[in-house]
């Protein structure tokens, strides 16, 4: 059975930045969703200071993640019961024009079960001390179909920099 990716929407941040990247009116016609994002923050910080966070349907409750990371000279893990994590977002202290990349896979988004997502993200800075690889498992304990996804930098505290992009794909089995 072949799997087909169909681009649903692409958002590219314009000059001045943007507080969020929104995908709305997501149709229930696919089996899974994928977001591919290339992102950077306007915050004057290094690679590990900003987080890519997201919500489903605007909900800020019943969210959690388990995060495994390796960066510079450290490795570790963390968990949180108040958020969903999509990776690390480099700030302006990271090498100019360097963007992080995240892949967020959301299976069975229209089902009546709780919603999970898995993330593979990488941030680099052309140095040996300010880069990071992230593997993240998220859970939204809600049985509603996902119709809206909003991406933020550290929960909306900072803006996405100009040229940050995100594309939402629907996946169909054909």
N, C-alpha and C positions, 0 to 999 in steps of 0.2 A: 504494500500500500504506500503510494507516494505521499509525501507531505508537501504542502504548498504554502509559502509565505506570501501574504498580500499586504502591501503597505496601506494602512488605514489613514495615517496622518503623520506629518513631519512638522516640527516646530524648530525654527532657527531664531535665536535671540538677537535682537537688533541693538543699535547703539544705545548706550545708557544702561544696558542690562535689563534683567527681568527678575521679579521676586519669585516667580514660579513658572513651570511649564505644565500646561493643562491639556489633557485629552478628554473630551466630553462626548456624550452621545455614542458610546462604544456599542456597536450592534452585538447581539447575542448569536451571531451566525457562524462563529468560529469555534474550534475546540479549545485552543490555547491562545495566549497573547505573548508577545516578546517586545520589549523596549530595548533599542540600541541607542545609547546616549554617549555623546562626547561633550564633556562639561568642564567648566572652569569658573571660579568665583571672583567677584570684585573685592573680596575681603583681603586686607593686607596680612596674609598668613602663608605658612608653608603648606606642604602636601597633607599633613596629618591633622590640620586644624579645622577643616570643614567637612561635614558629612552630607552625602546625598540621601535625603529622606523622602518618603512618599506616603500618600494616603490613597485608599480606595473609597470612592463615593463620598469623599470629604470627611470620612469617619476618623476621629483621633482616639478611639477607644478599642479595646480588645486586640491590640497589636503587640507583636513581640518578634525578637530576632535572636539568632545565634550566629556569631561572627568569628571567623578564623582569619588571621592576618599575618603577613610577613612583610617587614619593611626595614630598609637600612640594615641595622644590626639586631633587630628584635623580631620575635615571633610571639604570638599569643592568641587568646580568644577572649570574648566578652559576650554577655547577653544583656537584654533589656526587655522589659515587659510593658513599655510605653511607646514604642516606635517601630517603624520598619526602615531598614537601612539598605541603601543601594550602592554603597561604596564611599570612597573618599574623593573630595573635590579640591584640586589645587587652588591656592590663592595667588595673589600677585607677587609673593616672594619666591615662587617657583619660576624656573626658566620661562622667559617670555614666549607666548604662543604655544605653550605646552598644555594639553588638555588630557584629562583622565577619560577612560572609557569604561562603560558599564553595560552589561547584558543582563536584563531582568526577565526571567522566564516565569510565566504565570499559567499553570495548567488548570484546565477545568474552571475557567473564570465565570462561566454562566451557570454552573451547577448549584444545587441547594446544599452543598457541603461547605465547611470552613475553607478559606482560600489560603493556599501556600504560594510562595515564590522563591526562586533560587537566583542568586546573583553571583556573577563572576566579574570582578572589577580590577583595573590596574591603573596606578598613578605613577608617573615617572617625572624626574626632574633633571635628567642628565647628570646625576651625581650618585654616589654610593650611599648617601645617608638620608635622602629625602625622596624615597620612592616607596610604593606599597602595592602588594597583591592582596586582594580580599576575596574570600568565599563566604557567602552569607545565606542563611536559611531564614525566611520570614513566615509569619503566620498571622492572618487576620481571622479571628474567631467570629465570623459572621457568615450567615448562609445566604445573604443577598447576592444576586448576580452583580458583577463589577460593570458599571456603566460609565465611570469616571475615574481617571488616575491623575493625580497631581504630584509633580516632582518639586522638591524644595532644596535649598542649600541650608543645612542645619536648621531644619524646621521652619524655614521662612525668615530666619534672622538676617541672612545675607542674600545678595543677588547673584544670579547666573551672569557671567560675563558675556559680552558680545561674541557672537559666532558659536556659542554653545548650541548644540543641536540634539534633538531626540526624535526618533521615529518609532511609532507604534505599529507593529505588524500583527495581523491575525493569521492563525495557522489553521489550515483545513486539511483533513485527511481526504484524499481523492481516490 
